[in-house]
Amino acid sequence: MQQVQVHLFAGARATSSDVIEVSPGTLTSVLEQCIAKYPSLSQAIPQCAYLVNGLTCGDMEQEISAGSRVDVLPRFAGGA
């Protein structure tokens, strides 16, 4: 089964790897799987912005299909 690649950047990178592979699902589910694998992400991930296949995604119920890429970007310079 093909996975979803989650790429972590800057302050969101609380693991030894900048890429985590998880199962497809909603954006919420994908992020929860990342936190389950690396509990240290639990504080950073909710404060981040997300790109799905290069497009901004604010819908936490959006389905993320196998083979997709999710970028987890921390807010820069205190921005929203």
C-alpha positions in Angstrom: 0.0 0.0 0.0 1.3 3.4 -1.0 1.8 5.9 1.9 1.5 9.6 2.4 4.8 11.5 2.8 4.7 14.2 5.5 7.6 16.6 5.2 8.5 18.6 8.3 10.2 22.0 8.1 12.1 24.2 10.6 10.6 24.2 14.1 8.2 21.4 13.1 11.1 19.0 12.6 11.2 17.4 16.0 12.3 14.0 14.7 15.6 12.7 13.4 14.0 12.6 9.9 12.4 15.4 8.0 10.0 12.9 6.2 7.4 10.6 7.9 5.4 8.1 6.0 1.9 7.4 7.2 -1.4 5.9 5.9 -3.8 7.9 3.8 -6.8 9.5 5.5 -8.1 12.9 6.4 -5.5 15.6 7.1 -6.4 15.3 10.8 -5.8 11.5 10.6 -2.5 12.0 8.8 -1.2 14.5 11.4 -2.4 12.3 14.3 -0.4 9.4 12.9 2.7 11.6 12.8 2.1 12.6 16.5 1.5 8.9 17.4 4.9 8.0 15.9 6.7 11.1 17.3 4.9 12.4 20.4 7.3 15.4 20.5 5.4 16.8 17.5 2.2 17.3 19.6 3.0 20.9 20.5 4.4 22.0 17.1 2.0 20.4 14.6 -1.3 22.2 15.7 0.5 25.6 15.3 1.6 24.9 11.7 0.2 25.6 8.2 -0.2 22.7 5.8 0.3 22.2 2.1 -1.2 19.2 0.3 0.6 18.5 -3.0 1.8 22.1 -3.0 -1.6 23.8 -2.3 -2.6 25.4 1.0 -5.0 23.3 2.9 -7.0 24.6 5.9 -9.7 21.9 5.7 -8.7 19.3 8.4 -11.3 16.9 6.9 -9.8 16.9 3.4 -9.0 13.4 2.3 -5.3 12.8 1.6 -4.8 10.0 -0.9 -1.9 7.5 -1.2 1.1 9.0 -2.9 0.3 12.5 -1.7 2.7 14.9 -0.1 1.9 17.0 3.0 4.2 19.8 4.0 4.1 20.9 7.6 5.2 24.5 7.9 5.7 26.4 11.1 4.5 30.0 11.3 7.4 32.2 10.4 8.2 35.5 12.3 5.0 35.1 14.3 2.8 35.2 11.2 -0.6 33.5 10.9 
